[in-house]
Amino acid sequence: MSKHILVVDDDNILRNSLAVGLRRADFKVITAQSAEEADEILSRVYVDAIVLDRMMDGMDGLTFLKQIRLRGNSTPVIMLTALSGAENAIDGLSGGANDYMAKPFQLQELVLRLNNITKTVQKTNNSFGLIFADGEFFIKSDDDQNKLLSLSTEEKKLLQNLTNPVGNVVSATPMVAKRLRNKINGVLSDIDIITVRGMGYKIVKNKQ
């Protein structure tokens, strides 16, 4: 299954070149020329990873990364930068990047690193009975015939942020939260999505 990658860079030539190269490597690519545009895209589209330039006009990449991490967005990020030195790598990784690459770089290396951070790893939370794999949520069953939980892009994004890690308080529109709650309640009676007043929503295990 092809992975969805968001490339964020204000250099038109590099951004377009990366998009072409990554598509040839079997990724599905969305591009943004600014952090502000990327933020708008993430509000409505699920992606498996972000390739993010650090130095951009307007909001810089590191500030953008810190902001989405504070909102509970855990999408893997590879940060690109022309800044050298260990201290800059430390800044990027401390700000929430999963990987850090200095420019110039080889496309093949970026592809390998993207494949590494987007590996299909089943994330199971036994206390909640959910499995996240290949960008989808499944209901865990004892016979391993795990059932797909049919979610819209917005619902999937909300559930991913609620469960990675469990305990996150996540902002969302009431309509999306209500739809997700109804779908969860329909298949898993032991968990619920509750409102945290003035903050957002949280997934919890019901008391038996």
C-alpha positions as CSV (number, residue, x, y, z in Angstrom):
1,M,0.0,0.0,0.0
2,S,1.4,3.4,-1.0
3,K,2.2,5.8,1.8
4,H,1.0,9.4,1.7
5,I,3.7,12.0,2.1
6,L,3.4,15.7,2.7
7,V,6.4,17.7,1.4
8,V,6.7,21.2,2.8
9,D,9.2,23.5,1.3
10,D,9.1,27.1,0.0
11,D,11.7,26.3,-2.7
12,N,9.6,25.6,-5.7
13,I,12.3,23.7,-7.6
14,L,13.2,21.4,-4.7
15,R,9.6,20.8,-3.7
16,N,8.6,19.8,-7.2
17,S,11.7,17.7,-7.7
18,L,11.0,15.9,-4.4
19,A,7.4,15.3,-5.4
20,V,8.4,13.8,-8.7
21,G,11.2,11.6,-7.2
22,L,9.0,10.3,-4.3
23,R,6.1,9.5,-6.7
24,R,8.5,7.4,-8.8
25,A,9.4,5.6,-5.5
26,D,5.7,4.7,-5.2
27,F,4.7,7.3,-2.6
28,K,1.6,9.4,-2.9
29,V,2.7,13.0,-2.5
30,I,1.0,16.2,-1.4
31,T,3.0,19.4,-1.5
32,A,2.8,22.7,0.5
33,Q,4.9,25.8,-0.1
34,S,4.5,27.1,3.5
35,A,3.9,25.9,7.0
36,E,0.6,27.7,7.0
37,E,-0.5,25.8,3.9
38,A,0.7,22.5,5.4
39,D,-1.3,23.2,8.6
40,E,-4.4,23.7,6.5
41,I,-3.8,20.4,4.6
42,L,-3.2,18.5,7.9
43,S,-6.6,19.7,9.2
44,R,-8.4,17.7,6.5
45,V,-6.0,15.1,5.1
46,Y,-4.4,12.0,6.7
47,V,-0.7,11.5,5.8
48,D,1.8,8.9,6.8
49,A,4.8,11.2,7.0
50,I,5.9,14.7,6.5
51,V,9.1,15.9,4.8
52,L,9.6,19.4,6.3
53,D,12.1,22.2,5.4
54,R,13.3,24.0,8.4
55,M,14.1,27.4,7.0
56,M,11.0,28.9,5.2
57,D,9.5,32.3,4.7
58,G,6.7,33.0,7.2
59,M,6.5,30.4,9.9
60,D,9.7,28.3,10.0
61,G,9.6,24.5,10.0
62,L,10.8,24.0,13.5
63,T,8.1,26.4,14.9
64,F,5.5,24.6,12.8
65,L,6.6,21.2,14.0
66,K,6.5,22.2,17.7
67,Q,3.0,23.6,17.2
68,I,1.6,20.4,15.7
69,R,3.2,18.3,18.3
70,L,1.6,20.4,21.1
71,R,-1.7,19.7,19.4
72,G,-1.1,16.0,19.7
73,N,-0.2,15.3,16.0
74,S,2.3,12.4,16.0
75,T,2.8,12.1,12.3
76,P,6.4,11.0,11.6
77,V,8.5,14.0,10.4
78,I,11.8,14.1,8.5
79,M,13.3,17.6,8.8
80,L,15.4,19.0,6.0
81,T,17.9,21.8,6.6
82,A,20.8,23.7,5.1
83,L,22.0,24.3,8.6
84,S,24.9,22.1,9.6
85,G,26.2,21.1,13.0
86,A,25.1,18.8,15.7
87,E,23.4,21.5,17.7
88,N,20.9,22.1,14.8
89,A,20.2,18.4,14.6
90,I,19.5,18.3,18.3
91,D,17.2,21.3,18.0
92,G,15.2,19.5,15.3
93,L,15.0,16.2,17.1
94,S,14.2,17.9,20.4
95,G,11.4,19.9,18.6
96,G,9.7,16.6,17.6
97,A,11.4,15.5,14.4
98,N,11.8,11.7,13.9
99,D,14.8,12.2,11.6
100,Y,17.0,15.0,10.4
101,M,18.7,15.4,7.0
102,A,21.2,18.1,5.9
103,K,21.0,19.6,2.4
104,P,22.2,18.6,-0.1
105,F,21.1,15.0,0.1
106,Q,20.5,12.0,-2.1
107,L,16.9,11.2,-3.0
108,Q,17.6,7.5,-2.5
109,E,18.6,8.2,1.1
110,L,15.4,10.2,1.7
111,V,13.4,7.3,0.3
112,L,15.1,4.8,2.6
113,R,14.5,7.0,5.6
114,L,10.9,7.4,4.7
115,N,10.5,3.7,4.3
116,N,12.0,3.2,7.7
117,I,9.8,5.6,9.6
118,T,6.6,4.5,7.8
119,K,7.1,0.8,8.2
120,T,3.9,-1.1,8.7
121,V,4.0,-1.7,12.4
122,Q,0.9,-2.9,14.1
123,K,0.2,-0.8,17.1
124,T,-2.1,-2.7,19.4
125,N,-3.6,-1.4,22.6
126,N,-4.9,-4.5,24.3
127,S,-6.9,-2.6,26.9
128,F,-8.8,-0.8,24.1
129,G,-9.0,-3.6,21.5
130,L,-7.8,-1.4,18.6
131,I,-5.1,-2.1,16.1
132,F,-3.6,0.6,13.8
133,A,-1.9,-0.8,10.7
134,D,-1.4,0.3,7.1
135,G,-3.1,3.7,7.9
136,E,-6.3,2.0,9.1
137,F,-7.9,1.1,12.4
138,F,-9.1,-2.5,13.1
139,I,-11.0,-4.1,15.9
140,K,-8.9,-6.8,17.4
141,S,-10.4,-10.3,17.6
142,D,-9.2,-13.5,19.3
143,D,-9.2,-15.4,16.0
144,D,-7.0,-12.7,14.3
145,Q,-9.8,-12.0,11.9
146,N,-9.5,-8.3,12.7
147,K,-12.4,-6.2,11.5
148,L,-11.8,-2.9,9.7
149,L,-13.2,0.1,11.5
150,S,-14.7,2.2,8.7
151,L,-13.8,5.9,9.4
152,S,-13.7,9.1,7.5
153,T,-10.3,10.9,7.1
154,E,-11.2,13.3,9.9
155,E,-12.4,10.5,12.2
156,K,-9.3,8.5,11.6
157,K,-7.1,11.4,12.3
158,L,-8.9,12.2,15.5
159,L,-8.7,8.5,16.7
160,Q,-5.0,8.3,15.8
161,N,-4.3,11.4,17.9
162,L,-6.4,10.1,20.8
163,T,-4.6,6.8,20.9
164,N,-1.0,7.8,20.1
165,P,-0.4,8.0,23.0
166,V,-3.5,7.0,24.9
167,G,-4.3,9.9,27.3
168,N,-4.0,12.7,24.7
169,V,-6.6,15.4,25.0
170,V,-7.3,16.4,21.4
171,S,-9.3,19.3,20.0
172,A,-11.9,18.5,17.3
173,T,-15.2,19.7,16.0
174,P,-18.1,18.4,18.0
175,M,-19.6,16.8,14.9
176,V,-16.5,14.7,14.1
177,A,-16.1,13.7,17.8
178,K,-19.8,12.7,17.9
179,R,-19.5,10.6,14.8
180,L,-16.4,8.8,16.0
181,R,-17.9,8.2,19.5
182,N,-21.0,6.6,17.9
183,K,-18.9,4.3,15.7
184,I,-16.6,3.3,18.6
185,N,-19.6,2.7,20.9
186,G,-21.2,0.6,18.2
187,V,-18.4,-2.0,18.2
188,L,-16.5,-1.6,21.5
189,S,-18.6,-1.3,24.6
190,D,-15.7,-1.0,27.0
191,I,-14.3,2.3,25.7
192,D,-15.7,5.7,25.2
193,I,-14.7,9.2,24.0
194,I,-15.4,11.9,26.6
195,T,-15.4,15.6,26.6
196,V,-12.6,17.4,28.6
197,R,-14.3,20.8,29.2
198,G,-12.5,23.7,27.6
199,M,-9.8,21.4,26.1
200,G,-11.1,18.8,23.7
201,Y,-11.7,15.0,23.8
202,K,-10.1,12.0,25.4
203,I,-10.5,8.2,24.9
204,V,-11.1,6.3,28.1
205,K,-11.9,2.8,29.3
206,N,-15.4,2.4,30.8
207,K,-15.6,1.0,34.3
208,Q,-17.1,-2.4,34.4
